[in-house]
Amino acid sequence: MPARDFLKSFLPRLVLLSISILFWTGCSAITMMRTEELRKVQDQVRATGKQIENLQKSVDELNLAQGGSTSKMKADLTLMLTQLESQITRLHAEIDETQFRLTQLSAKIEKLDQKKYIVGGAGAPGQPGTPAGTPGAAPATAVGPNGEPVRVVEGLDLEALFNQARDDYIRGKYDLALAGFKNVYEKDAGGTWRELAMFWLGETLLKQDKPDKALEAYARVAKEFPRGTKVCSSRFKIGLIYHQRKDKTKRDEEWSKLISECPGTNEAQRAQEMQKE
């Protein structure tokens, strides 16, 4: 067969074959490109996943750190509030002390010209006098404003005894203060100093870290002197002891009585504020 005829016969086939080869070669190249792109995308996905994992780990560590900081802050805040409560309690005690001294000063001014003397002899002629303050003893001999012999009425030393016990309390001599307040309570039959002595017995016992005995003293004030000047303070102190013990039931029971019996007082307001905490 002549070459020209051969070319005419097989040329279309050769062209078709070449096109097929080019097509398949192109497809393979495209497939490789797609595969490479897919691999790159997978790598990017893995890298992004790793970044997300690291970010989540960082977030978890941050939350943990913040949680620890929050707990520490809460503990510090609780400590600060406890210290502040103690300071407020001390301040109120000092206010009570100032009020007491003012009341005491006012009473002294009123009694300056009302000293109770019984004019007469110290006893039977020729009998020696007995020191004042001795149980069962005769009144002590003294000299009146005009130089006349007088007998001091028994019990006039209670104020001095109470003041001495208060001074011992202020100076931190709690054993002496306790003995002094007990002495005043036992000697005072009229009750003027009796209530104050029992209340400050409770205060002294509290300073000695004896809350159970202090509770008994405060309860006796409320029971023995229901219309006295220290009932409100005593009920507040009873509730405060239960508050420090975290016994809210007994605290609220006592403070409910306080709020009912002493409405509008400083103690009632403080109790209401502390119940909201």
ABEGO torsion letter per residue (X at the ends): XBAAAAAAAAAAAAAAAAAAAAAAAAAAAAAAAAAAAAAAAAAAAAAAAAAAAAAAAAAAAAAAAAAAAAAAAAAAAAAAAAAAAAAAAAAAAAAAAAAAAAAAAAAAAAAAAABBBBBEBAEBBGBBBBBBGBBGBBBBBBBBAAGBBBBBBBGAAAAAAAAAAAAAAAAGBAAAAAAAAAAAAAABAAGAAAAAAAAAAAAAAAAAGBAAAAAAAAAAAAAABAABAAAAAAAAAAAAAAAAAGBAAAAAAAAAAAAAABBGBAAAAAAAAAAAX
